[in-house]
Amino acid sequence: MTRARRRRLIRTRRTMTGIGLVGSISFLAGMTDATGLLLTGDFVSFMTGNTTRAALALSEGNLYHAAVLVSAILVFVLGNAAGIVIAHVSERRIFVVLGCVGLVLALASVMTMQGLLLARFYMIVFAMGMVNAAVEHIEGLPIGLTYVTGALSRLGRGIGRWIIGDRHIEWTIHIVPWGGMVLGAIAGAVLTRQTGAQALWAVSLFAMVLALAAMFIPRPLQRRFNQKIAPHRSAVARAK
């Protein structure tokens, strides 16, 4: 086997593993999003929608609902930040991030008392923010796991470039998170309508199963799905 062929095989393996991960995690995100929306009436990962709804609530004088949605946006941002920190300090990044997501969702699933419903909403939102740190890119292409607007935008731009003569087809990968989100949302909606709040347990269990499956991905390969942290200039200068 030539060196070039071996490199192509390794690259194909990395890409297919990444696509499988993105599809599975987007399925998890879709399940959680549909379940959270049906249980709470608000989006748990679609922060564009929550931003618009918060603005509408403010325009109608509904300060309480606006505050709830603005707080959800802040919690989502904090979840993303927490996911990056957890991924950075962990040897098995994807396993640990997905495991934490599963634990947070499990905790949310036991918050069934009336006084804990708002806290449950925020826990689900936090988990949705955190899951974005599991996979950040595949072979240099940025990937969004809990939102598909960016994926559809990149898909559309890729189609436009193909029409005008650019024959690169890497942009087709953005079909994967959209498809996973749709299928997961269907599954989450069916589960929630049949079992109510108990559907969160199924979502949590699925996150745990994904975390265990990620254990079989070699560490060097896992690291390639996350962005590297560039050293600060001052730190580099001190090192010199």
CORCOR-V269039 format. One record per pair of residues at least 12 apart in sequence whose ideal C-beta (glycine too) atoms are under 6 Angstrom apart, sorted by the first residue. I is the first residue (numbers start at 0). J is the second residue. Records with the same first field share a line. If there is no record, write none. Layout:
I=J ; J
This chain:
14=138
17=137 ; 224
18=175
20=134
21=134 ; 142 ; 175 ; 176
22=175 ; 179
23=209
24=133 ; 144
25=144 ; 176 ; 179 ; 180
26=179 ; 182 ; 183
27=205 ; 206
28=144 ; 145
29=180 ; 183 ; 184
30=183 ; 186 ; 187 ; 202
31=127 ; 202
32=44
33=184 ; 187 ; 188
34=187 ; 191 ; 198 ; 202
35=123
37=191
38=196
39=120
43=123 ; 124 ; 127
44=127 ; 145
46=72 ; 75
49=68 ; 71 ; 72
52=68
53=65 ; 68 ; 69
71=124
74=121 ; 124 ; 125
75=124 ; 128
78=125 ; 128 ; 129
79=128 ; 131
81=129
82=96 ; 129 ; 132
83=132
85=99
86=132 ; 225
92=221
93=133 ; 213 ; 221
94=210 ; 213 ; 214
96=132 ; 133
97=133 ; 206 ; 209 ; 210
98=210
100=126 ; 129 ; 130 ; 206
101=203 ; 206 ; 207
103=122 ; 126
104=126 ; 202 ; 203
105=203
107=119 ; 122 ; 123 ; 199
108=199 ; 200 ; 203
111=196
127=145
130=144
131=144 ; 145
134=224
135=225 ; 226
140=169 ; 172
147=176 ; 177 ; 180
150=173 ; 176 ; 177
153=170 ; 173
154=173
157=170
